[in-house]
Amino acid sequence: MSSRNQQWFERARKYIPGGVNSPVRAFRSVGGTPPFIVRGSGARITDADGKSYLDYVGSWGPLIAGHAHPEVVAAIRETATRGLSFGAPTAAEVELAELLCRLLPSLDLVRLVNSGTEATMSAIRLARGHTGRDLLVKFEGCYHGHSDSLLVKAGSGLLTFGHPSSGGVPADLARHTLVLDYNDVEGVDRAFAQHGERIAAVIVEPVAGNMNLVLPRPEFLRGLRAQCSRYGSVLIFDEVMTGFRVGLSCAQGLYGILPDLTTLGKVIGGGMPLAAFGGRREIMEKIAPLGPVYQAGTLSGNPLAVAAGLATLRLIEAPGFFAELERRTRTLCDGLSAAAARHGATFSARSVGGMFGLYFRGECPQTFAEVMRMDKEAFNRFFHAMLDAGHYFAPSPFEAGFVSAAHDDDDIAETVAAAERAFGNG
């Protein structure tokens, strides 16, 4: 007899492409049937079969306070009694904008939107409008949403224009995107030497989280800032994932680099659809209605999402919040690494703030090429062993993981013990 998860998946595939509304959820990378989640509380989720899991996905990062945090739920519930959406200004939008600008010195002005894709798409359009240039620089392995300009992969040479990495993206559009190697300072210098006067913007994840977790070399981010300043290009930090995940001042505070524009999402919505882009006043004043660069959204600043975001940001402002979150995440990585070592498994792990990366290779990767040399089959075996034991990790070897404030030391110890068994069984 099939499980409830299997039954729901079969129904879903009749009406939803691939049975899912975002590709990685389909478990194509790891195989098997995805669990259909019916509830979450704290650090745990429960699927349609009634099985409970310790959750290290956390809705792909937003749930830094855990599932259904009482203060976040109360804020949403109270707001909902006054109306779901107005398409008009609300006081809470102003409060959230003020809070974001106070927490991030790089933000003079900020615009609320509905998704990370919308934020990055709008930031790039704004950078092009501000500079009057077309060329965009991005990095192989970094994901910035699914707008056309960003679904581009590297060309065949060391310094070539990109090719579409998705059907439906015109090759003529892809030629306006230059794809470089993450952490390659020399490659950045060559690109600016050759194309600097044409480069409108550089967009980068200051900590890469979409080719698993890859930390920036210190000189990499400094080099981007220096070259953008030299040539008048706009430096965009995509902090949709790292924003208020790696620290209260985000990755830009952690590394001491101020971008010209920042995109935010995930944590700032507390689990609801909310994102933002913001930055220097002279650039942000080019956006409509003040300037010629158009951007709009019916549900931008949705009251429910803003309420969830404000409640979440107030929680993470508590003294010691990030120190404790970082300690628990590091404890998880250290425990998993030690368990792997005891059984001779080729494995490494590392963390920053509340994000972590698990790698089935001897050393933590620094580049996209190194990430791609991981043992994918070893990851798949580990993933399913942990899933069977009630520990839910990202269903892909190329995704970062997340710890929430709801994970306690007993949860971490339980996960490490399960990993010990998984590594022991090969």
C-alpha positions in Angstrom: 0.0 0.0 0.0 1.4 3.4 -1.0 2.1 6.0 1.7 0.1 9.3 1.9 3.2 11.1 0.6 3.2 8.9 -2.5 -0.5 9.4 -3.0 -0.2 13.1 -2.8 2.8 13.1 -5.1 0.9 11.1 -7.7 -2.0 13.5 -7.5 0.3 16.5 -7.8 2.0 15.2 -10.9 -1.4 15.2 -12.7 -1.9 18.9 -12.2 1.5 20.5 -11.4 4.6 20.2 -13.6 6.8 17.5 -12.0 4.4 17.5 -9.0 6.1 20.5 -7.4 6.0 24.3 -7.5 9.8 24.7 -7.3 12.2 22.2 -9.0 14.4 21.0 -6.1 11.4 19.8 -4.1 10.8 17.0 -6.6 13.8 15.0 -5.2 15.1 14.4 -8.8 18.7 14.9 -7.5 18.5 12.3 -4.7 15.7 10.0 -5.9 12.6 8.9 -4.0 9.3 10.5 -3.0 9.3 13.9 -1.4 7.5 14.2 2.0 4.5 16.4 1.8 4.6 18.6 4.9 1.4 19.1 6.9 2.8 21.1 9.9 5.8 22.6 11.6 6.6 23.5 15.1 9.9 24.8 16.4 12.7 22.7 14.9 10.5 19.9 13.6 8.2 19.3 10.7 5.6 16.5 10.2 4.7 14.9 6.9 1.5 13.4 5.5 2.4 10.0 6.9 2.7 11.5 10.4 6.5 11.1 10.5 8.4 13.8 12.3 11.8 15.3 11.2 14.3 17.6 12.6 14.4 20.2 9.9 17.6 21.7 8.6 16.0 23.3 5.5 13.8 25.8 7.3 11.9 26.7 4.2 15.3 27.3 2.6 16.4 29.8 5.2 13.7 32.2 6.3 12.7 30.4 9.5 15.6 31.5 11.7 13.3 31.5 14.7 11.9 28.1 13.9 8.5 27.0 12.6 5.3 28.7 13.8 7.1 30.9 16.4 4.3 32.2 18.7 5.3 35.8 18.3 5.4 35.7 14.5 2.1 33.8 14.3 0.5 36.2 16.7 1.7 39.2 14.6 0.2 37.6 11.4 -3.1 36.7 13.1 -3.6 40.2 14.6 -2.8 41.9 11.3 -5.1 39.6 9.4 -8.1 40.7 11.4 -7.6 44.2 10.0 -7.4 43.1 6.3 -5.2 41.0 4.1 -4.0 43.5 1.5 -4.8 47.1 0.5 -2.6 48.1 -2.5 -2.0 51.3 -0.6 0.6 52.5 1.9 0.6 51.2 5.5 2.5 52.4 8.6 4.1 48.9 9.1 5.9 49.2 5.7 7.5 52.4 7.0 8.5 50.7 10.3 10.2 47.8 8.4 12.0 50.2 6.0 13.3 52.2 8.9 14.5 49.1 10.7 16.3 47.7 7.6 18.0 51.0 7.1 19.1 51.2 10.7 20.5 47.7 10.7 22.4 48.1 7.4 24.4 51.3 6.9 24.6 50.7 3.2 20.8 51.3 2.9 19.7 54.9 2.5 16.4 54.0 0.8 14.7 50.6 0.4 11.9 49.2 -1.7 9.8 46.2 -0.6 8.9 43.5 -3.1 7.6 40.0 -3.0 10.4 37.6 -3.8 14.2 37.4 -4.1 13.9 37.0 -7.9 11.9 40.2 -8.0 14.4 42.0 -5.8 17.5 41.0 -7.9 15.7 41.6 -11.2 14.8 45.1 -10.0 18.2 45.9 -8.6 19.8 45.0 -12.0 17.4 47.1 -13.9 18.1 50.0 -11.6 21.8 49.6 -11.9 21.5 49.6 -15.7 19.3 52.7 -15.6 21.6 54.5 -13.2 24.8 53.8 -15.2 23.3 53.9 -18.7 25.2 50.6 -19.4 24.0 47.1 -20.3 26.7 44.6 -19.3 26.2 42.6 -16.1 28.8 40.5 -14.4 27.8 37.4 -12.4 29.6 34.3 -11.1 29.3 30.7 -12.0 27.4 28.8 -9.3 25.7 31.8 -7.8 21.9 31.9 -8.1 20.0 35.2 -8.1 16.5 34.1 -9.1 15.0 33.1 -12.4 14.8 36.3 -14.4 16.2 36.0 -17.9 19.4 37.9 -17.4 20.5 35.6 -14.6 19.8 32.2 -16.1 23.1 32.2 -17.8 26.0 29.9 -17.5 29.7 30.4 -18.3 31.0 30.2 -21.8 33.8 28.0 -22.9 36.7 30.4 -22.4 38.3 32.1 -19.5 36.6 35.3 -20.3 33.6 34.8 -22.5 30.0 35.9 -22.5 27.4 33.6 -21.1 25.0 31.2 -22.7 21.4 30.6 -21.7 21.1 27.9 -19.0 17.3 27.6 -19.4 15.0 27.2 -22.3 13.2 30.4 -23.2 16.1 32.7 -22.5 17.1 34.5 -25.7 20.8 34.2 -26.7 20.7 37.9 -27.6 19.9 38.7 -24.0 22.5 36.3 -22.5 25.2 38.2 -24.4 24.7 41.1 -22.0 25.9 38.9 -19.1 29.5 38.1 -18.4 30.0 35.0 -16.3 33.2 34.7 -14.2 34.5 32.2 -11.6 33.6 32.9 -8.0 36.7 33.7 -5.8 38.8 34.4 -8.9 40.3 37.9 -8.3 42.5 37.8 -11.4 39.5 37.0 -13.5 37.6 40.0 -12.2 40.6 42.2 -12.9 40.8 40.9 -16.5 37.1 41.5 -17.0 37.3 45.1 -15.9 40.4 45.8 -17.8 38.7 44.6 -21.0 35.1 45.7 -20.4 35.1 48.1 -17.4 33.6 51.0 -19.2 30.6 48.9 -20.3 29.9 47.1 -17.0 26.7 48.4 -15.4 26.8 46.1 -12.3 28.4 43.2 -10.6 26.0 40.9 -8.7 27.4 38.4 -6.2 26.4 36.3 -3.3 28.9 37.6 -0.7 28.7 34.1 0.8 27.6 31.6 -1.9 24.7 29.4 -0.8 23.4 28.0 -4.0 26.4 25.8 -4.9 26.4 24.6 -1.4 28.1 26.9 1.1 31.3 28.6 -0.4 32.9 31.3 1.6 34.6 34.3 -0.1 38.3 34.7 -0.1 38.9 38.0 1.7 40.6 39.6 -1.3 37.7 38.6 -3.6 35.0 40.9 -2.1 37.6 43.7 -1.6 38.6 43.3 -5.3 35.0 43.6 -6.4 34.5 46.8 -4.4 37.7 48.3 -5.7 37.0 47.6 -9.4 33.4 48.8 -9.2 34.5 52.0 -7.5 37.2 52.6 -10.1 34.9 52.1 -13.1 31.7 53.5 -11.7 29.9 50.1 -11.8 27.2 49.2 -9.3 28.2 46.5 -6.8 25.1 44.5 -5.9 25.3 42.1 -2.9 22.6 39.5 -3.2 21.9 38.9 0.5 18.5 37.2 -0.1 20.0 34.1 1.6 22.7 35.6 3.9 20.7 38.7 5.0 20.2 38.4 8.7 21.3 34.8 8.5 25.0 35.1 9.0 24.7 38.0 11.5 22.7 41.0 12.4 24.7 43.2 9.9 24.5 40.5 7.2 27.5 39.4 5.2 28.4 43.0 4.3 28.9 43.7 8.0 30.7 40.4 8.6 33.3 41.2 5.9 33.3 45.0 6.2 32.4 45.7 2.5 29.6 48.2 1.7 27.8 47.4 -1.6 26.0 50.0 -3.7 22.8 48.0 -3.7 21.6 45.1 -1.6 18.9 42.6 -2.2 17.2 40.9 0.8 14.6 38.2 1.3 13.9 35.0 3.2 14.6 36.1 6.9 13.1 39.6 6.4 9.7 37.9 5.7 9.8 35.4 8.5 8.5 32.7 6.3 6.0 34.9 4.3 6.6 36.1 0.7 8.7 39.3 1.2 11.9 40.7 -0.2 13.5 44.1 -0.7 16.2 46.0 -2.5 17.9 49.1 -1.4 21.1 51.1 -1.3 22.7 54.5 -2.0 20.2 57.4 -2.2 21.5 58.7 -5.6 20.8 55.3 -7.1 17.5 54.5 -5.4 16.1 57.9 -6.4 16.2 56.7 -10.0 13.4 54.2 -9.3 9.8 55.2 -10.0 8.0 57.4 -9.0 11.2 59.5 -8.4 13.1 58.5 -11.5 12.8 56.8 -14.9 13.4 53.2 -13.9 10.0 51.4 -13.5 9.2 48.9 -10.9 5.8 48.1 -9.3 4.0 45.4 -7.4 0.3 45.0 -6.4 1.2 43.0 -3.3 4.5 44.7 -2.4 4.6 45.5 1.3 1.7 43.0 2.0 0.6 43.6 5.6 0.8 39.9 6.6 4.3 39.5 5.3 5.5 42.8 6.8 4.1 41.8 10.2 5.9 38.5 10.1 9.1 40.2 9.0 9.0 42.8 11.8 8.3 40.2 14.4 11.2 38.0 13.2 13.7 40.9 13.0 12.8 42.0 16.5 13.4 38.4 17.7 16.9 38.3 16.2 17.9 41.7 17.6 17.9 40.1 21.0 21.4 40.2 22.7 23.3 37.0 22.1 20.9 35.6 19.5 23.5 35.2 16.8 26.3 34.1 19.1 24.1 31.2 20.2 22.9 30.4 16.7 26.5 30.3 15.5 27.6 28.1 18.3 24.9 25.5 17.6 25.5 25.5 13.9 29.3 25.1 14.5 28.5 22.3 17.0 26.5 20.5 14.3 29.3 20.8 11.7 32.0 19.7 14.2 29.9 16.7 15.3 29.2 15.6 11.7 32.9 15.9 10.8 34.0 14.0 13.8 31.5 11.2 13.1 32.7 10.9 9.5 36.3 10.8 10.6 35.7 8.0 13.0 34.4 5.9 10.1 36.9 7.0 7.5 34.3 8.8 5.4 35.5 11.4 2.9 33.6 14.4 4.3 34.0 18.0 5.4 31.7 20.7 6.8 31.7 24.3 7.8 29.4 27.0 8.9 28.9 30.8 9.0 26.2 32.2 11.3 23.2 30.0 11.0 24.2 28.5 7.6 26.2 25.4 7.0 27.6 23.3 4.2 28.2 19.5 4.0 30.7 18.3 1.4 31.5 14.7 0.4 35.1 15.6 -0.4 38.3 15.9 1.6 38.4 19.7 1.9 35.8 22.4 1.9 35.4 23.9 -1.6 36.4 27.4 -2.6 35.2 27.4 -6.2 32.4 26.1 -8.3 34.7 23.5 -10.0 35.6 22.1 -6.6 32.0 21.9 -5.6 31.2 19.9 -8.7 33.9 17.3 -7.8 32.0 16.2 -4.7 30.9 12.5 -4.4 27.2 12.9 -5.3 26.4 9.3 -4.7 27.9 9.4 -1.2 25.7 12.4 -0.5 22.6 10.6 -1.7 23.2 7.7 0.5 23.8 10.0 3.5 20.7 12.0 2.7 18.3 9.0 2.6 19.8 7.5 5.7 19.3 10.7 7.6 15.8 11.2 6.1 14.8 7.6 7.2 16.1 8.5 10.7 14.0 11.6 10.9 16.5 14.3 9.9 15.6 16.5 7.0 18.5 18.0 5.0 18.3 19.8 1.6 17.6 17.2 -1.1 20.7 18.2 -3.2 24.4 18.2 -2.6 24.5 21.7 -4.0 22.4 23.5 -1.4 23.4 25.1 2.0 21.6 24.1 5.2 20.2 26.1 8.0 19.9 25.9 11.8 17.3 27.8 13.7 17.1 29.2 17.2 14.6 26.5 17.9 17.2 23.8 17.5 18.6 23.0 20.9 21.7 21.1 22.0 19.7 17.8 22.3 18.5 18.2 18.7 22.0 18.7 17.5 23.3 15.7 19.5 20.4 13.5 18.1 21.4 14.5 14.5 25.1 13.8 15.1 24.2 10.4 16.6 22.1 9.5 13.5 24.9 10.6 11.2 27.3 8.4 13.1 25.1 5.4 12.2 24.8 6.6 8.6 28.5 7.0 8.2 29.0 3.6 9.9 26.8 1.9 7.3 28.6 3.5 4.4 
